[in-house]
Amino acid sequence: GFYFADQSWKGPPRVMRCVLASLCISAALDPVPIHSASQYVETVATHPNGVLQMVKAPDTQPLPVLHLKGTAAQRGEAAGVLMAETIATFADKVFDDYVVALVQSVDLHGLPDWL
């Protein structure tokens, strides 16, 4: 808002009031849906020290959720066992592509011929 020279409050400018009003109206017309989580959660795998669940809400990408308990070593083992397939997929697809791109980006000019 703005103040007059005598420090009295003038209120927000007209443009700001219009913007705020339009935001409130658009939020009321197109609210973000709230879903009951239980119908979108699926238990994928279990371990003595953890559970892997997959949250699949409408119009969203599936989200893995780990619930872990125990010591740091027990939680680490449970995370590794429960996420093994995801970790392997990451290593195969993303990491391999990264290493190949990194090697291909090396400038070979000036290296010895025997390399």
ZIQUI-V253387 format. One line per field, one symbol per residue. ss: DSSP state (2 for helix, 1 for strand, 0 for the rest). phi: phi as a letter, one per 40 degrees, with the letter a starting at -180 (. if undefined). burial: + if it has 16 or more other C-alpha atoms within 10 Angstrom, else -. A space follows every 50 residues. Layout:
ss=???
phi=???
burial=???
This chain:
ss=01100000111002222222222222222000000022221111111001 11111000000011111100022222222222022222222222222222 222200000000000
phi=.bbcdcgcccgccdcccccccccccccccbcccbbccccbbbccabadba bbbbcbccfbcdbcbbbbahcdccccccccccbdcccccccccccccccc cccccccccgccccc
burial=----------------------------------------+-------++ ++++++-------+-+-+------+++++-+++----------------- ---------------
